Structure formats: C-alpha cells, structure tokens
Amino acid sequence: MSTPAPSMPAPGAPSLRWSLVVPVKVLAKAKTRMSEAAGPHREALALAVAADTVAAALRCDRVRGVIVVTDDPLPAAELAALGATIVPDVPDAGLNPALVHGAGRGRELAPDAGVGALSADLPALRPGDLGRVLDAAGAAPEAFVPDAAGVGTTLYTARPGVPFSPAFGGDSRAAHRARGAREIVLPGTDSVRRDVDTPGDLRAALALGAGPRTAEVASRLPSLA
C-alpha cells in the first residue's frame, strides 16, 4: 500500500510541466450543500470558487495549461477569459469519464506534459503550494493529494505516457491508493487540500486566505459574518 511521500525531483533535474483538468458543474446543480448558508448567492459562490481555483492554477509555473470541462456557458465564458481551455462534457457519463475526456485534450495540446485532475473547489489555492505538490507528484507514475478530511481527493496526476485513470467519488483516497497511486502530503500545502463543500469548509478556506472572488461573495453571506 502506498504511503505519503514528499519525493522531489533530483537537484538540477528539469521540472515536469502539467496540463490540469478542472471539472465545473452546471451552476444550477453546484454547491447544493451550501444552499441554506448561501441562499440566493449559491450559484455565484460556486462560480467564484471555481474561478479562484482556476486563476491560481494558471499562475503556477508548473502548469502548462488548464482544461475546464463544463456544459454551463456562464462559467465557460468566465474561465475562458482567465485563460483556460474549455471543452464540453461530451461523454456525459459522470465525473471520471469527463476528466478522462479533458485529459485527452490536454495530451493533444501538450504531449510532453503530465496530466492532472484538480478539484474546482479550492478557493484558497496558492500557486506555490500547487507547484510543490506537482513536483512531488512527478516522481511517481500516478499520484494524488487527499482532501483535508482524509477521505476524498483534490488532485490526481499521471506522468506523460501513463494511463490516466482517476477514481473520484466516495472514498476516493482509498480508491486511488488501492490502484497504486502515490499519496502526496507535504507540510505547508494545506491550500491544495482545502476543498469547499460545506459552510465549515468555506470558513476554513477563508481563514487560509481565499481568493478575491470567493471572499467577495462570502462577505454577502450573513451566516458567515
């Protein structure tokens, strides 16, 4: 069974660059667990969280590009304006097939890059944290980062030439470990693990330092005041 490993490339070795796939739900179906806390701002919050995530990923020097898989024209337009490549969810068969579809596009655009699936729910994501994690992930054929709760996954990666086989959904941490992916847990990279599904998650992300879009929408939520 794989164990957390802070492996890094050898000194002087060129750093692998990555194409990251970010799945973005249709906003009408997004952040449903935030319905009571966010009220009429739920969809705006979902879009803000995704935009802050994508913006941070694009600022990471290890990231070659971000491919957003979505069928919603509103986030498609906003995230494209940030610099992401937008692809529709042509498989329309669930999260993992959508990620595989996006990864295929990533490999077309940059065959020499690794590919990764990144949660769209990381509004406190810091480019430097992401870069450190990606460098560690590059030491293994497949790797993943568990979420803050230790149950799910926020990032899954596969090096060039390695089959891209994400196992998101349910206890994805256990699923990725069972498939032999290396678990990456590095000190000081909490922003890569802090996904947001609940009001408590959002408070924790704000405490870490959420991006400006998320912070602005959160300021309109009385329950977080």
Salt bridges, closest charged atoms under 4 A:
ASP52 OD1 - ARG213 NH1 2.91
ASP61 OD1 - ARG62 NH1 3.15
GLU108 OE1 - ARG105 NH1 3.09
ASP121 OD1 - LYS31 NZ 2.68
ASP129 OD2 - ARG126 NH1 3.98
ASP135 OD1 - ARG62 NE 2.72
GLU183 OE2 - ARG173 NE 2.60
GLU183 OE1 - ARG177 NE 3.61
ASP201 OD1 - ARG194 NH1 3.47
GLU216 OE1 - ARG220 NH2 2.76
